[in-house]
Amino acid sequence: MTKAELVNAIAISTGYDKTTISNIVEAGMAKIKETVTSGDSVYLRGFGSFTAKTRKAKIARNISKNISIEVPEHKIAYFKPADEFNNMVR
Protein backbone atom coordinates (compact mmCIF):
# COMPACT_ATOMS: atom_id res chain seq x y z
CA MET A 1 0.00 0.00 0.00
CA THR A 2 1.37 3.38 -0.97
CA LYS A 3 0.83 6.62 0.91
CA ALA A 4 -1.73 7.71 -1.70
CA GLU A 5 -3.63 4.44 -1.27
CA LEU A 6 -3.53 4.86 2.52
CA VAL A 7 -4.89 8.41 2.25
CA ASN A 8 -7.64 7.21 -0.10
CA ALA A 9 -8.62 4.33 2.21
CA ILE A 10 -8.78 6.62 5.26
CA ALA A 11 -10.77 9.21 3.31
CA ILE A 12 -13.31 6.57 2.27
CA SER A 13 -13.66 5.09 5.77
CA THR A 14 -13.94 8.45 7.56
CA GLY A 15 -15.80 10.55 5.00
CA TYR A 16 -13.22 13.36 5.08
CA ASP A 17 -11.74 14.75 1.88
CA LYS A 18 -8.41 13.43 0.64
CA THR A 19 -6.64 16.79 1.04
CA THR A 20 -7.42 16.94 4.76
CA ILE A 21 -6.37 13.32 5.31
CA SER A 22 -3.19 13.83 3.27
CA ASN A 23 -2.25 16.86 5.40
CA ILE A 24 -2.85 14.88 8.59
CA VAL A 25 -0.79 11.90 7.40
CA GLU A 26 2.06 14.19 6.28
CA ALA A 27 2.00 16.10 9.59
CA GLY A 28 2.04 12.82 11.55
CA MET A 29 5.00 11.45 9.62
CA ALA A 30 6.87 14.76 9.92
CA LYS A 31 6.35 14.76 13.70
CA ILE A 32 7.57 11.16 14.00
CA LYS A 33 10.70 12.02 11.97
CA GLU A 34 11.34 15.15 14.05
CA THR A 35 10.94 13.29 17.35
CA VAL A 36 13.16 10.32 16.40
CA THR A 37 15.80 12.65 14.91
CA SER A 38 15.95 14.57 18.19
CA GLY A 39 16.74 11.32 20.05
CA ASP A 40 13.32 10.55 21.53
CA SER A 41 11.05 7.61 20.76
CA VAL A 42 7.48 7.52 19.48
CA TYR A 43 5.30 4.74 20.91
CA LEU A 44 1.92 4.02 19.34
CA ARG A 45 0.05 1.58 21.60
CA GLY A 46 -0.98 -1.54 19.72
CA PHE A 47 1.09 -0.58 16.66
CA GLY A 48 4.75 -0.21 17.62
CA SER A 49 7.57 2.16 18.44
CA PHE A 50 9.88 4.28 16.32
CA THR A 51 13.36 4.84 17.75
CA ALA A 52 16.92 5.65 16.72
CA LYS A 53 19.50 2.93 17.37
CA THR A 54 23.24 3.42 17.46
CA ARG A 55 25.33 1.00 15.42
CA LYS A 56 28.85 0.45 16.72
CA ALA A 57 31.92 1.18 14.61
CA LYS A 58 33.15 -1.87 12.71
CA ILE A 59 35.62 -3.07 10.15
CA ALA A 60 34.07 -4.03 6.80
CA ARG A 61 35.50 -5.46 3.58
CA ASN A 62 35.36 -3.93 0.13
CA ILE A 63 35.60 -7.21 -1.76
CA SER A 64 35.97 -5.61 -5.20
CA LYS A 65 39.17 -3.81 -4.10
CA ASN A 66 40.15 -6.43 -1.51
CA ILE A 67 40.66 -3.85 1.26
CA SER A 68 39.31 -3.32 4.77
CA ILE A 69 37.49 -0.11 5.61
CA GLU A 70 36.32 1.27 8.92
CA VAL A 71 32.62 2.07 9.20
CA PRO A 72 32.19 4.69 11.93
CA GLU A 73 29.53 4.54 14.64
CA HIS A 74 26.23 5.84 13.27
CA LYS A 75 22.51 5.98 14.06
CA ILE A 76 19.74 4.26 12.16
CA ALA A 77 15.95 4.58 12.31
CA TYR A 78 14.31 1.51 13.81
CA PHE A 79 10.70 0.33 14.05
CA LYS A 80 9.68 -2.34 16.54
CA PRO A 81 6.13 -3.63 16.10
CA ALA A 82 3.98 -4.10 19.19
CA ASP A 83 3.21 -7.67 20.29
CA GLU A 84 -0.46 -7.18 19.40
CA PHE A 85 0.49 -6.14 15.85
CA ASN A 86 3.05 -8.94 15.53
CA ASN A 87 0.47 -11.52 16.59
CA MET A 88 -1.98 -10.27 13.96
CA VAL A 89 0.61 -10.73 11.22
CA ARG A 90 1.46 -14.30 12.26
Secondary structure, 3 states (H helix, E strand, C coil): CCHHHHHHHHHHHHCCCHHHHHHHHHHHHHHHHHHHHCCCCEEECCCEEEEEEEECCEEEEECCCCEEEEECCEEEEEEEECHHHHHHHC
